[in-house]
């Protein structure tokens, strides 16, 4: 009886083994450890049930953006799903031919294969970050001389793209002027327009004042595109020749315009007279040039006071300079602050009339200098009670060199008092 029972058991086991063997042989997904019901239904094997219960995120590769719209066979050419790589290059052909590396996500995102924001960020890590106008350009606008989608060998120099602009520029003509082809020396990559130039004029001739607003062609005109002399006269010679107040040519003015003019404004001019042989001080600083430089004569103008003030010297009557034989060195008594009062040092050089006993005892020069116009002659006896010559002679009979004369009085009493005996100062 045991044999029929065993046979019956084997008969029941065979179909189950056959089904298991068949399911193992027909499993298309290899060793995928997932429940079939997550994707398939009992009614039919295909198409896959949507929405699927299978969570792709559980594999470590979340489907987002365009990946979420792709069919399973779009990425899984084989139904053995776990044989698919997760790197971009595993599915996407590298159109850049390896020149940009294997990190596709540096420029591309799942949401869109063409992501300009991400690409510009990646471009910022190159030798030419994209700013302003460059950021709005299509890639092929700059990368047009290479095979499609190849970018790594594109030169970063501006002249590579803008040479035609360089050659066509006429204000100024860059090629004739010998300008550098490094466009960035004058044009900023962050500028909104090409015409926004930041050219830095050489420090040997910095542009300031009126020069800062001039068009380049005003100085760098036809025939002198680049080698322009840095001297003012090289541009302002016509103004020098035309100047009439005063006439620069007639006066023999130097051609160093900057001696009197500034770049802020051609007028007013200011000559630094202190750099000449005759610095201007006092009232001279307020005097018009033509008062001293008669007839527009500047070169070789005398610096002696009398060259201008001889008429003042001649008409002075109190005292009469000419009759008295005063020296014509006006600065001996007068200063540039004011012609009057004069600072003639009578007390220090000759005789104290403004101090000591003689202070306030006279009213005019003629009180002592009784000979008109002769200031070398003076009288002491006429003012003092010395009319009794006999008495004066008696008191001075033991004085060596005594004489009843004013000059003799001065030799002993040079300071105007009885106790100031001694050798007198030289007569004027």
C-alpha positions, 0 to 999 in steps of 0.5 A, spaced: 500 500 500 505 504 500 507 504 493 500 507 491 501 513 496 508 515 494 506 515 487 500 519 488 504 524 492 509 524 486 504 526 481 501 532 485 508 534 486 510 534 479 506 539 476 508 544 481 515 543 480 514 544 472 511 551 474 517 553 478 522 551 473 518 554 467 517 561 472 525 561 473 526 559 466 522 565 463 524 570 468 526 576 464 529 581 469 534 576 472 535 577 479 530 583 480 528 582 487 521 585 486 514 583 486 511 582 479 505 585 481 508 592 482 508 592 475 504 587 472 497 585 473 494 578 473 490 579 467 495 580 462 503 581 462 503 587 458 503 593 458 506 595 464 500 597 469 500 605 470 501 608 475 506 603 477 507 601 484 514 600 483 518 606 486 524 607 482 527 611 487 528 605 491 534 603 486 538 609 488 536 613 481 530 617 482 526 619 475 525 626 475 524 631 469 525 628 462 527 621 465 520 621 468 517 621 461 522 616 458 519 609 457 523 603 461 525 600 454 528 607 453 533 606 458 533 599 459 535 596 452 535 589 456 530 587 461 535 585 466 534 592 469 540 591 474 545 591 468 544 599 467 549 604 469 547 610 472 552 615 469 549 620 464 554 617 459 551 610 460 545 612 456 547 619 453 552 619 447 557 624 448 557 629 443 563 633 446 567 627 444 570 627 451 573 634 451 569 636 457 569 630 461 564 625 463 560 630 468 554 631 464 551 634 470 555 640 470 551 643 464 545 639 463 539 637 468 534 632 468 529 637 467 532 639 460 537 637 456 539 645 454 539 648 460 542 655 459 543 657 466 547 651 468 551 652 462 553 659 464 555 657 471 559 652 468 562 657 463 564 661 469 569 656 471 573 657 464 578 662 462 572 667 459 566 668 464 560 670 460 557 677 462 552 682 459 552 681 452 556 675 452 551 671 456 545 673 451 549 669 445 548 663 442 553 658 443 555 657 436 556 665 435 563 664 438 564 656 437 563 657 430 569 654 427 569 648 430 566 641 430 559 641 432 559 641 440 566 642 441 568 648 445 574 646 449 579 649 444 576 655 442 581 661 444 579 666 449 582 672 446 577 678 444 580 678 437 579 671 435 571 674 435 572 681 434 578 682 429 573 684 424 570 690 428 577 692 430 579 693 423 573 696 421 573 701 427 574 708 424 574 713 430 579 712 432 582 707 426 585 702 431 589 698 425 593 705 423 594 707 431 597 701 432 592 699 438 593 693 441 588 687 439 587 685 446 580 689 446 579 688 454 585 693 455 579 698 453 573 695 453 570 691 459 567 685 458 561 687 463 559 693 459 552 693 456 555 696 449 561 695 445 562 703 445 563 703 452 570 704 452 574 704 458 581 706 455 586 709 459 590 714 456 598 713 458 600 716 464 605 720 460 599 725 458 593 723 462 586 726 460 584 731 465 579 737 465 578 740 457 582 734 454 577 729 458 571 731 453 575 731 446 574 726 441 580 722 439 580 725 432 581 732 435 588 730 437 589 724 433 587 726 426 589 724 419 596 723 418 598 723 426 594 717 428 598 714 434 605 718 434 602 724 437 607 729 441 605 730 448 607 737 448 601 742 449 604 746 443 604 740 438 596 741 438 596 749 441 600 752 436 595 756 432 592 758 439 599 761 441 600 764 434 593 768 435 594 770 442 594 778 442 593 780 449 598 779 450 602 777 443 605 771 445 610 771 439 612 778 439 613 777 447 617 771 446 613 767 450 616 760 451 612 755 448 611 751 454 603 753 455 603 749 461 607 755 465 601 759 464 595 755 462 591 749 465 587 743 462 581 745 466 580 751 462 585 755 457 582 762 460 584 765 465 591 764 464 596 765 470 603 766 470 607 764 475 611 770 476 615 767 482 619 763 477 622 769 474 627 774 476 622 778 479 617 775 484 610 779 484 609 781 491 604 787 495 601 792 490 605 788 484 600 782 484 594 787 483 598 790 477 596 789 470 601 786 465 601 792 460 603 797 466 610 794 466 610 790 460 609 796 455 608 795 448 607 787 449 615 786 451 616 781 456 622 778 455 628 782 457 624 787 462 628 790 467 627 788 474 630 795 477 624 799 480 626 805 477 625 802 470 618 803 472 618 808 477 623 814 475 617 818 474 615 818 481 622 819 483 622 825 479 616 829 481 617 827 488 617 834 492 617 832 499 623 831 499 625 833 492 629 826 491 632 829 484 635 835 487 637 832 494 641 827 489 637 821 493 639 814 490 634 811 485 634 804 488 627 805 490 627 799 495 631 803 500 626 807 502 619 804 499 616 797 499 612 793 494 606 793 500 605 801 498 609 807 496 607 811 502 609 811 507 616 811 506 621 807 511 627 811 510 631 810 516 633 816 518 635 814 526 639 808 524 643 811 518 644 818 520 641 822 526 635 820 531 630 825 529 624 820 530 626 818 537 630 821 543 631 829 544 629 831 537 623 827 537 617 832 535 622 838 535 621 839 528 616 839 522 619 838 516 626 836 513 627 844 511 628 845 519 635 842 519 636 842 511 636 849 510 639 849 503 634 847 498 635 840 495 641 839 498 640 834 504 647 833 505 648 840 508 644 841 515 644 846 521 645 844 528 647 851 531 640 855 528 636 851 532 640 850 539 642 856 543 649 857 540 649 864 537 654 866 542 660 863 539 665 866 544 662 862 549 661 856 545 669 856 543 671 857 551 667 851 553 670 847 547 677 849 547 680 843 550 676 838 545 680 836 539 678 837 532 673 842 535 670 847 530 664 852 530 660 848 525 654 844 525 658 838 521 663 838 527 657 838 532 655 832 529 662 828 529 661 829 537 654 829 538 652 823 533 646 821 537 643 828 538 645 829 546 650 832 550 653 825 553 653 822 546 660 824 545 664 820 540 666 819 533 660 821 529 657 817 523 659 819 516 655 824 513 650 822 508 
